Amino acid sequence: MKKNEVPQDKSKMMSECRELCYAVDESGNYTTVRSTGWKAKQIVNAQAWELIEEKANDVKKKVLRGELSPIAYYMARHQMDLKLLSDYAGFSKRKIKKHLNPECFDKLDDSILEHYAKVFSLTVDELKEVR
């Protein structure tokens, strides 16, 4: 793509920043150009975020029905799997699986809940309450 062809489509997601792209300048050399967005990329990103929201809402319903603990919901909201949460929280995947059980979650002491809350940038009360 030539330097003057780099898309400059306005984007809600990119309103405050610009993406750095590579393009070919007038001399045929690669250079960097800032872009305010690209319509096709905006559409794909919007669709991806819709899927993430849909998954989080499905998990939220399971939490509200008592099938999963709130940890599952916040994992979905933050796009975390067991491995990633394990890395951030410092708990084993096996222990986290146990904490996904609502009965086990309800018995966790505040120090463990504080640890999870910190990972998700929440208070303990926010962690316990899924709305």
MDAnalysis code that builds the backbone (N, CA, C; Angstrom):
import MDAnalysis as mda
import numpy as np

u = mda.Universe.empty(393, n_residues=131, atom_resindex=np.repeat(np.arange(131), 3), trajectory=True)
u.add_TopologyAttr("name", ["N", "CA", "C"] * 131)
u.add_TopologyAttr("resid", np.arange(1, 132))
u.add_TopologyAttr("resname", ["MET", "LYS", "LYS", "ASN", "GLU", "VAL", "PRO", "GLN", "ASP", "LYS", "SER", "LYS", "MET", "MET", "SER", "GLU", "CYS", "ARG", "GLU", "LEU", "CYS", "TYR", "ALA", "VAL", "ASP", "GLU", "SER", "GLY", "ASN", "TYR", "THR", "THR", "VAL", "ARG", "SER", "THR", "GLY", "TRP", "LYS", "ALA", "LYS", "GLN", "ILE", "VAL", "ASN", "ALA", "GLN", "ALA", "TRP", "GLU", "LEU", "ILE", "GLU", "GLU", "LYS", "ALA", "ASN", "ASP", "VAL", "LYS", "LYS", "LYS", "VAL", "LEU", "ARG", "GLY", "GLU", "LEU", "SER", "PRO", "ILE", "ALA", "TYR", "TYR", "MET", "ALA", "ARG", "HIS", "GLN", "MET", "ASP", "LEU", "LYS", "LEU", "LEU", "SER", "ASP", "TYR", "ALA", "GLY", "PHE", "SER", "LYS", "ARG", "LYS", "ILE", "LYS", "LYS", "HIS", "LEU", "ASN", "PRO", "GLU", "CYS", "PHE", "ASP", "LYS", "LEU", "ASP", "ASP", "SER", "ILE", "LEU", "GLU", "HIS", "TYR", "ALA", "LYS", "VAL", "PHE", "SER", "LEU", "THR", "VAL", "ASP", "GLU", "LEU", "LYS", "GLU", "VAL", "ARG"])
u.atoms.positions = np.array([
    [0.847, -1.157, 0.000],
    [0.000, 0.000, 0.000],
    [0.901, 1.231, 0.000],
    [0.528, 2.196, -0.800],
    [1.299, 3.433, -0.867],
    [0.944, 4.335, 0.306],
    [1.885, 5.191, 0.638],
    [1.749, 6.075, 1.795],
    [0.453, 6.879, 1.744],
    [0.080, 7.376, 0.569],
    [-1.123, 8.200, 0.438],
    [-2.405, 7.368, 0.378],
    [-2.295, 6.032, 0.407],
    [-3.463, 5.147, 0.349],
    [-3.835, 4.553, 1.716],
    [-3.061, 4.875, 2.732],
    [-3.346, 4.354, 4.071],
    [-4.705, 4.903, 4.508],
    [-5.634, 4.006, 4.874],
    [-6.986, 4.453, 5.242],
    [-6.991, 5.431, 6.415],
    [-7.875, 6.403, 6.322],
    [-8.041, 7.395, 7.381],
    [-9.516, 7.502, 7.747],
    [-10.187, 6.339, 7.853],
    [-11.602, 6.318, 8.216],
    [-11.729, 6.599, 9.708],
    [-12.570, 7.532, 10.066],
    [-12.772, 7.864, 11.473],
    [-13.375, 6.660, 12.201],
    [-12.907, 6.423, 13.405],
    [-13.339, 5.267, 14.177],
    [-13.624, 5.681, 15.608],
    [-14.706, 5.138, 16.186],
    [-15.005, 5.404, 17.597],
    [-13.903, 4.833, 18.484],
    [-13.446, 3.633, 18.128],
    [-12.427, 2.964, 18.949],
    [-11.086, 3.684, 18.869],
    [-10.824, 4.354, 17.759],
    [-9.530, 4.994, 17.558],
    [-9.612, 6.509, 17.728],
    [-10.635, 7.025, 18.370],
    [-10.845, 8.470, 18.446],
    [-9.682, 9.209, 19.115],
    [-9.070, 8.603, 20.099],
    [-7.998, 9.267, 20.844],
    [-6.597, 8.890, 20.364],
    [-6.499, 7.884, 19.540],
    [-5.169, 7.436, 19.141],
    [-5.148, 7.087, 17.654],
    [-3.970, 6.821, 17.182],
    [-3.798, 6.440, 15.784],
    [-2.977, 5.165, 15.733],
    [-3.259, 4.378, 14.720],
    [-2.560, 3.121, 14.532],
    [-1.371, 3.358, 13.606],
    [-0.271, 2.709, 13.896],
    [0.914, 2.821, 13.070],
    [0.887, 1.730, 12.011],
    [0.991, 2.119, 10.748],
    [0.951, 1.175, 9.618],
    [2.219, 1.327, 8.786],
    [2.545, 0.280, 8.065],
    [3.654, 0.357, 7.127],
    [3.108, 0.631, 5.740],
    [3.811, 1.490, 4.994],
    [3.415, 1.828, 3.632],
    [4.684, 2.126, 2.832],
    [4.511, 2.199, 1.529],
    [5.635, 2.486, 0.642],
    [5.603, 3.979, 0.296],
    [6.740, 4.654, 0.478],
    [6.792, 6.086, 0.170],
    [7.082, 6.316, -1.316],
    [7.272, 7.581, -1.699],
    [7.484, 7.954, -3.103],
    [8.739, 7.340, -3.702],
    [9.705, 7.012, -2.861],
    [10.967, 6.425, -3.326],
    [10.922, 4.905, -3.370],
    [9.802, 4.311, -2.961],
    [9.678, 2.856, -2.947],
    [10.184, 2.211, -1.668],
    [10.474, 3.008, -0.663],
    [10.967, 2.496, 0.618],
    [9.807, 2.353, 1.606],
    [9.929, 1.354, 2.478],
    [8.909, 1.197, 3.517],
    [9.085, 2.287, 4.561],
    [7.965, 2.800, 5.005],
    [7.944, 3.827, 6.029],
    [6.711, 3.612, 6.899],
    [6.632, 4.322, 7.995],
    [5.454, 4.210, 8.850],
    [4.537, 5.402, 8.619],
    [3.240, 5.135, 8.716],
    [2.223, 6.164, 8.537],
    [1.174, 5.940, 9.622],
    [0.692, 7.010, 10.211],
    [-0.370, 6.893, 11.209],
    [-1.725, 6.896, 10.507],
    [-2.619, 6.032, 11.025],
    [-3.957, 5.920, 10.455],
    [-4.994, 6.137, 11.545],
    [-6.099, 6.803, 11.210],
    [-7.184, 6.999, 12.181],
    [-8.175, 5.851, 12.144],
    [-7.970, 4.902, 11.277],
    [-8.851, 3.746, 11.235],
    [-9.078, 3.232, 9.823],
    [-9.762, 2.108, 9.771],
    [-10.020, 1.433, 8.518],
    [-11.394, 0.801, 8.645],
    [-12.323, 1.160, 7.787],
    [-13.717, 0.734, 7.894],
    [-13.836, -0.786, 8.063],
    [-13.140, -1.550, 7.236],
    [-13.236, -3.020, 7.318],
    [-12.785, -3.525, 8.687],
    [-11.730, -2.952, 9.203],
    [-11.219, -3.349, 10.517],
    [-12.215, -2.970, 11.616],
    [-12.860, -1.826, 11.473],
    [-13.858, -1.393, 12.446],
    [-15.013, -2.390, 12.515],
    [-15.451, -2.856, 11.361],
    [-16.565, -3.808, 11.305],
    [-16.182, -5.117, 11.988],
    [-15.014, -5.627, 11.668],
    [-14.547, -6.884, 12.250],
    [-14.381, -6.749, 13.765],
    [-13.805, -5.644, 14.224],
    [-13.640, -5.426, 15.665],
    [-14.982, -5.331, 16.370],
    [-15.936, -4.650, 15.757],
    [-17.268, -4.534, 16.359],
    [-17.925, -5.906, 16.482],
    [-17.776, -6.732, 15.454],
    [-18.341, -8.085, 15.499],
    [-17.667, -8.923, 16.574],
    [-16.367, -8.786, 16.699],
    [-15.633, -9.543, 17.724],
    [-16.106, -9.131, 19.116],
    [-16.284, -7.832, 19.352],
    [-16.740, -7.369, 20.664],
    [-18.162, -7.828, 20.947],
    [-18.986, -7.918, 19.915],
    [-20.349, -8.444, 20.105],
    [-20.303, -9.890, 20.580],
    [-19.406, -10.692, 19.999],
    [-19.264, -12.093, 20.418],
    [-18.764, -12.189, 21.858],
    [-17.842, -11.334, 22.223],
    [-17.323, -11.326, 23.590],
    [-18.447, -10.974, 24.570],
    [-19.230, -9.960, 24.237],
    [-20.371, -9.571, 25.083],
    [-21.390, -10.704, 25.192],
    [-21.653, -11.362, 24.071],
    [-22.615, -12.470, 24.056],
    [-22.156, -13.599, 24.972],
    [-20.866, -13.946, 24.877],
    [-20.324, -15.003, 25.728],
    [-20.407, -14.603, 27.206],
    [-20.043, -13.364, 27.506],
    [-20.087, -12.891, 28.891],
    [-21.520, -12.921, 29.419],
    [-22.469, -12.545, 28.601],
    [-23.874, -12.573, 29.020],
    [-24.373, -13.997, 29.250],
    [-23.931, -14.940, 28.429],
    [-24.291, -16.351, 28.640],
    [-23.738, -16.859, 29.967],
    [-22.481, -16.503, 30.257],
    [-21.866, -16.912, 31.520],
    [-22.582, -16.226, 32.686],
    [-22.943, -14.966, 32.514],
    [-23.653, -14.228, 33.563],
    [-24.959, -14.931, 33.931],
    [-25.684, -15.420, 32.935],
    [-26.938, -16.140, 33.193],
    [-26.676, -17.389, 34.034],
    [-25.567, -18.094, 33.731],
    [-25.229, -19.288, 34.505],
    [-24.863, -18.928, 35.943],
    [-24.205, -17.800, 36.120],
    [-23.856, -17.348, 37.473],
    [-25.129, -17.019, 38.240],
    [-26.036, -16.294, 37.603],
    [-27.283, -15.905, 38.270],
    [-28.165, -17.110, 38.589],
    [-28.042, -18.196, 37.798],
    [-28.784, -19.432, 38.070],
    [-28.077, -20.305, 39.111],
    [-26.889, -19.898, 39.541],
    [-26.158, -20.662, 40.542],
    [-25.363, -21.823, 39.981],
    [-25.107, -21.825, 38.678],
    [-24.340, -22.902, 38.047],
    [-22.837, -22.646, 38.084],
    [-22.447, -21.380, 38.124],
    [-21.037, -20.996, 38.160],
    [-20.849, -19.876, 39.171],
    [-19.613, -19.699, 39.614],
    [-19.316, -18.594, 40.530],
    [-19.072, -17.319, 39.719],
    [-19.086, -16.186, 40.380],
    [-18.816, -14.922, 39.691],
    [-17.452, -14.871, 39.002],
    [-16.517, -15.670, 39.456],
    [-15.194, -15.685, 38.819],
    [-15.333, -16.007, 37.331],
    [-16.221, -16.917, 36.986],
    [-16.426, -17.292, 35.582],
    [-16.878, -16.094, 34.752],
    [-17.768, -15.298, 35.318],
    [-18.264, -14.121, 34.598],
    [-17.130, -13.130, 34.348],
    [-16.359, -12.837, 35.373],
    [-15.282, -11.867, 35.204],
    [-14.164, -12.404, 34.308],
    [-13.975, -13.703, 34.302],
    [-13.038, -14.294, 33.347],
    [-13.519, -14.013, 31.919],
    [-14.798, -14.221, 31.669],
    [-15.360, -13.983, 30.338],
    [-15.257, -12.504, 29.966],
    [-15.576, -11.614, 30.900],
    [-15.513, -10.166, 30.630],
    [-14.092, -9.718, 30.294],
    [-13.118, -10.362, 30.932],
    [-11.719, -9.991, 30.716],
    [-11.016, -10.896, 29.700],
    [-11.797, -11.738, 29.043],
    [-11.280, -12.643, 28.008],
    [-10.130, -13.504, 28.531],
    [-10.346, -14.085, 29.692],
    [-9.321, -14.931, 30.308],
    [-9.744, -16.385, 30.289],
    [-8.790, -17.257, 30.068],
    [-9.024, -18.676, 30.259],
    [-8.347, -19.076, 31.570],
    [-8.430, -20.363, 31.911],
    [-7.842, -20.807, 33.186],
    [-6.348, -20.510, 33.267],
    [-5.647, -20.747, 32.197],
    [-4.192, -20.540, 32.188],
    [-3.846, -19.081, 32.455],
    [-4.531, -18.183, 31.770],
    [-4.227, -16.762, 31.936],
    [-4.570, -16.280, 33.347],
    [-5.737, -16.681, 33.851],
    [-6.106, -16.285, 35.214],
    [-5.131, -16.890, 36.222],
    [-4.712, -18.103, 35.975],
    [-3.730, -18.749, 36.845],
    [-2.434, -17.937, 36.886],
    [-1.992, -17.492, 35.723],
    [-0.770, -16.686, 35.650],
    [-0.920, -15.363, 36.404],
    [-2.060, -14.716, 36.241],
    [-2.281, -13.423, 36.898],
    [-2.524, -13.565, 38.395],
    [-3.328, -14.549, 38.776],
    [-3.729, -14.683, 40.179],
    [-2.720, -15.457, 41.016],
    [-1.939, -16.296, 40.375],
    [-0.972, -17.093, 41.123],
    [-1.567, -18.352, 41.727],
    [-2.800, -18.685, 41.360],
    [-3.436, -19.920, 41.805],
    [-3.292, -20.961, 40.701],
    [-3.280, -22.215, 41.082],
    [-3.209, -23.272, 40.074],
    [-4.535, -23.328, 39.305],
    [-4.470, -23.834, 38.093],
    [-5.690, -23.992, 37.292],
    [-6.677, -24.897, 38.017],
    [-6.156, -25.914, 38.682],
    [-7.014, -26.848, 39.428],
    [-7.780, -26.134, 40.545],
    [-7.074, -25.230, 41.248],
    [-7.711, -24.484, 42.333],
    [-8.759, -23.521, 41.762],
    [-8.454, -22.887, 40.651],
    [-9.410, -21.960, 40.033],
    [-10.656, -22.716, 39.584],
    [-10.465, -23.897, 39.004],
    [-11.627, -24.716, 38.602],
    [-12.529, -24.973, 39.804],
    [-11.907, -25.249, 40.933],
    [-12.665, -25.493, 42.166],
    [-13.431, -24.225, 42.576],
    [-12.772, -23.064, 42.427],
    [-13.390, -21.798, 42.810],
    [-14.506, -21.373, 41.852],
    [-14.590, -21.997, 40.693],
    [-15.681, -21.716, 39.754],
    [-16.990, -22.347, 40.215],
    [-16.889, -23.253, 41.167],
    [-18.070, -23.877, 41.761],
    [-18.665, -22.896, 42.765],
    [-19.962, -22.554, 42.625],
    [-20.568, -21.566, 43.524],
    [-20.487, -21.925, 45.002],
    [-20.649, -23.219, 45.346],
    [-20.582, -23.612, 46.750],
    [-19.183, -23.380, 47.317],
    [-18.182, -23.697, 46.533],
    [-16.801, -23.481, 46.967],
    [-16.508, -21.987, 47.050],
    [-16.958, -21.236, 46.065],
    [-16.744, -19.787, 46.042],
    [-17.315, -19.130, 47.295],
    [-18.501, -19.552, 47.696],
    [-19.170, -18.965, 48.867],
    [-18.382, -19.193, 50.162],
    [-17.515, -20.201, 50.178],
    [-16.740, -20.518, 51.378],
    [-15.345, -19.888, 51.375],
    [-14.973, -19.197, 50.293],
    [-13.634, -18.617, 50.206],
    [-13.473, -17.490, 51.207],
    [-12.276, -17.427, 51.822],
    [-12.047, -16.338, 52.768],
    [-11.680, -15.062, 52.002],
    [-11.768, -13.950, 52.694],
    [-11.589, -12.645, 52.063],
    [-10.213, -12.457, 51.421],
    [-9.185, -13.091, 51.955],
    [-7.852, -12.910, 51.379],
    [-7.788, -13.475, 49.954],
    [-8.444, -14.594, 49.736],
    [-8.483, -15.181, 48.386],
    [-9.372, -14.322, 47.485],
    [-10.509, -13.895, 48.007],
    [-11.408, -13.043, 47.222],
    [-10.727, -11.723, 46.855],
    [-9.958, -11.171, 47.776],
    [-9.223, -9.930, 47.498],
    [-8.227, -10.124, 46.362],
    [-7.632, -11.303, 46.342],
    [-6.674, -11.622, 45.284],
    [-7.368, -11.610, 43.914],
    [-8.506, -12.299, 43.816],
    [-9.268, -12.297, 42.566],
    [-9.753, -10.894, 42.224],
    [-10.257, -10.171, 43.211],
    [-10.769, -8.817, 42.976],
    [-9.673, -7.922, 42.404],
    [-8.472, -8.050, 42.925],
    [-7.356, -7.243, 42.423],
    [-7.065, -7.567, 40.958],
    [-7.087, -8.834, 40.607],
    [-6.835, -9.228, 39.217],
    [-7.857, -8.599, 38.274],
    [-9.121, -8.548, 38.714],
    [-10.197, -8.021, 37.879],
    [-10.445, -6.524, 38.111],
    [-9.612, -5.886, 38.908],
    [-9.759, -4.460, 39.237],
    [-11.134, -4.155, 39.829],
    [-11.508, -4.954, 40.820],
    [-12.799, -4.818, 41.497],
    [-12.587, -4.761, 43.000],
    [-13.658, -4.424, 43.713],
    [-13.664, -4.614, 45.160],
    [-14.179, -6.036, 45.413],
    [-14.016, -6.522, 46.622],
    [-14.533, -7.850, 46.953],
    [-16.053, -7.873, 46.803],
    [-16.711, -6.805, 47.222],
    [-18.171, -6.743, 47.089],
    [-18.594, -6.787, 45.628],
    [-17.880, -6.084, 44.762],
    [-18.204, -6.125, 43.322],
    [-17.963, -7.517, 42.757],
    [-16.898, -8.180, 43.217],
    [-16.609, -9.536, 42.759],
    [-17.752, -10.490, 43.120],
    [-18.275, -10.348, 44.311],
    [-19.338, -11.249, 44.769],
    [-20.675, -10.982, 44.080],
    [-20.876, -9.762, 43.634],
    [-22.175, -9.353, 43.084],
    [-22.106, -9.222, 41.566],
    [-22.787, -10.090, 40.880],
    [-22.890, -10.006, 39.409],
    [-24.268, -9.507, 39.068],
    [-24.331, -8.407, 38.372],
    [-25.635, -7.829, 38.004],
    [-25.805, -7.784, 36.535],
])
